[in-house]
């Protein structure tokens, strides 16, 4: 099933993200995670791409295959393009097609000082346009409620997002954020710009202090005063911070759903027990 079809049922969508194991990790642990997450009945599970373009050549396609064909869940494979040429992209698309995986999250990918970009696909819009020309795939894209860290300003960021949608993207998933008002302002800018595709709100429960600074640096998310007070009070108490982080994520989700967002994409961090706590708290709202 193509992801956009999930939104045609007039029901808010709840989906998950997982990531492949690190080089020294066992892929079997991810399969166990999938099974446990599947019990929570997500609309789909997305699988992230490896750093420096290693994902599809490693485990992203394999994991998406297992989600789709072993567990019978809908899935979406992330695909970054900055370090690939057309031949390599074609190879990955062929592998996904062979597995019956028809949903792709088209990404530019992060630049790495250790890897020279091939510049065949400079932007995610270029990749989306190329995949669209091949046919047979549903294409999703990423968006930044608080402006992409490399964008000149909010206006240019929205215009670039519109180009991505015009290139074939039919569904958007937001980067994480902690201030719902920023997401609502972003949605308004999207609609003004004529972006009408479903937009899921990306929510990441912050459960340890080190994670917070890393995430803020990567995606430029702001920290509301309410959230900062939680960190200050519980930052030295891991168990308390985890409980507070989950509670904050639940509060975000309840507010988003009550305001009619298209869906919630939960960044599970491969922690099904944490995801279950959140699902149990909000499952009756979907």
N, C-alpha and C positions, 0 to 999 in steps of 0.2 A: 504494500500500500504506500502511495506517495504521501509524504507528511502533510501537504496542504489539504488532503482529503479529510484529515482528522478534524480540521477546523470547520468543515462544512456540516458538522453534526450539531452545531449551535451549543457546543459544550466546551467549557474551558479545559485546556489540555495540560496534563501534568507529565513531564518527561524528566529523564535523568541523563547525566553525563558520567562516563567512566574513562579511565586512561589505561593504556597498556603498561605492563610491568617495566621497571627499569632493567637495564642490561643484565644485572645480576639477580633479577627477580624471576620467579617461576610463573609462567602463564597460567598454570593450574589455579593459582590463587585468584586470578581474574575470573576464571570460569565459576569458581565458588561464589564470588561476588555477584556475578550475573544471575546465578540461580536464586540467591537470596533477594536480589532486587526484583527479579521477575515475580516473586511472590507478592510484591507490592503493587503489581499490575500497572506499570507505567504505560503511557501511550506509545513511547518509544525510548530507546536508549542510544545515545550517541557515543562514539568512540573517538577519542582525541588522536591527533597525529603526533609522531615522535619529534623530538627536538632536532633541528638542523635537517629536516626532511627525511628522517629515518623511519617514520611510522609505517607507511604502507609497505615498505620493503621488509619490515619486521612483522609486527603483530596486529596492526590496525585492521587490515582486511580479514585476517584470520579470526579475530575476535568478533568482528561484525558478522562474519559467516556463522559463527557458533550461536550468536544471539538470534539470528534469523532462522537458521535451519535446525539447530538442536533444541533451542528453547521456545521457538515459535513466537518470538517477540519482534516487533518492528524495530529497525535500527537505522542509524545514519552514520556514515563514515566521514570523519574530518579528512580534508585533503588540502595541504598547503602547496604552493606552487613556486615560490621564489627560487628554490634550488633545483627545479626540474625543467626539462625541455619537453617538447610535444611528444616525443617518442616515449619518454618515461611516464608522462601523464596517460598516454594511450594504454600503456601496459597496465597501469593501475586501474583504469576504467574497465579494461577487459577482465581483469581479475574480479572486480566488483560485480560486473555483469554475469560472470560465470557463477557467482555465489547467489545471484538473485537479489543483491543489495542494490536498491534503486534510489536511495537517498544519500546525497552528498552535501556536506557543509564546506563550501568553497572559501578558502582562506589564502591570503597572501603568505602568511607565515612570518615568524620573527627573523629579523636580520641577525646574523652571527658574525662576529669579527674574525672567526676562524674559517668561515666558508664563503667563497666568492659567489654571489648570486649569479644565476645564469641570465636573468633579465629577459627571458623569453615571455614570461608572464610577470609583469611588474606589479600588478595589482589584482586583488581578488575579483574585480569586475572582469578582467581579462580572462581569468580562469573560468568564471561563470559563463561568459560568452562562448568560450571554446567548448565547454561541456554541453551547453545548450545546442550548439551546432551539431553535436554528435547524436542527440536525441536519446530518449529512453531513460533519462535520469531526472529526478526532482532535485532542484538546487536550492539550498538554504544559504544564508549568509550571516555574518556577525555584525553587530552594531554596538555603539558606545554611547550610553545615555549621557555621560558627562564629557563627551567629545574625545575622539581618538587622540592619543598622546602626540601624534605627529601632524595633526590637522592644524591649519592656520587659525581657525576659529570655528564656532558652532555652525555658522552659515555654510562655510566651505565643506565642513564635515557632512552636513545633511545633503548638500548637492552631490558629494561623492557617493553617499549612500543611495541616492536616487539613481545615479549611474549604474550602481551595482544591481539594483532592482530592474532597471531597464535592460540590463544585460542577461537577464534570465532568472534572477533570484525570486523565489515565490514565497519565502518564509524567512523571518529573521529571529535570531536569538541574541539577546543583549549580553554584554559583558556584565560582570557582577557589579552591584552597587549597594549602598547601605542607606541611601536617602531616597525614599519613594517619591518625594516631590520632584527630585531630579528626573526620575523616570517619566513622571506625568508630563513634565515640561518637554522632555524629549519626544514623547508621543505626539504632543501638540505640534511640534516643529515638523515631525514626519508627515502628519496629515495635511498641514499647510503646504508642504512641498509636493503633495500628491502621492505619497507612499502609502498604499492601501493594503499591502500584504500583512498577514498575521505576524505579530511581534510578541515573542515570548520574553518574559522577564527572567533574567538569569540570577539565581539566588545561591550564594555560597555561605553556609554557616561557618563562621570563624570560631574555631575551637582551640586555638593556641596563639599566644602573643606573637611569636616569630612569624606566623603565617600572615598576620595583618599587614605588617610593613612590606612584606614581599608582594602581596596582592595589590596594595595601594601603589607601590612603585611601578608594577607591571601595567596596570590598567588605568591609573589616574583617578581612582574612586576617592571621593571625599569621605571624611569621617564625621558624621553629625555629632553634636555635643552629647546627645543621649548615648550614642555608641561609645564615644570616647570615655565617658564616665564608667561604663561597664569595664572597659579595658583597664582603666586606672584602679578600679576597685578589686578586680578579680584576676589581673594579669599574672600575679605570682601564685595563683591557686588554680592549677590546670583543671581539676575536676569542676570547680565552680565556674571557671571561664567557659568550659565546654557546655555546661547546662545553660549559662547565660547566653552563649552564642546561638544555641539551638532555639532558645526562647525568643531571641531577637529575630531570627530567621522566620519563625512561625508567625510572629507579629507582622513582619513585612508581608508574608504571603497572605494572611487574612485580609490585610488592608488592600493589597493588590487585587485579590479576587473580588472583594466587595466593590471595588471600583471598576470591575468589568474587564480586566486585562484578558488578552487572548489566551494566555497560558503561563505556566511556571516551568522553567527548566532548572532543575536542582543539580548543582555541582556536588556530587556525592563524595568526591575524593576517595572513591572505592571503599567507602565505609557504610555497608548496608545497615548496621545497627543504628547509626546516626540517622540515616535516611528513614528508617522505620519509625523512629520517634517523631520525625516531622510529619510523615504521612499519617500516622495515627492521630496526630493533632488536627489535621486539616482535611482528612479524607471525606468527611461528610459535606464539605463545601464545594466539591466538584460535581 
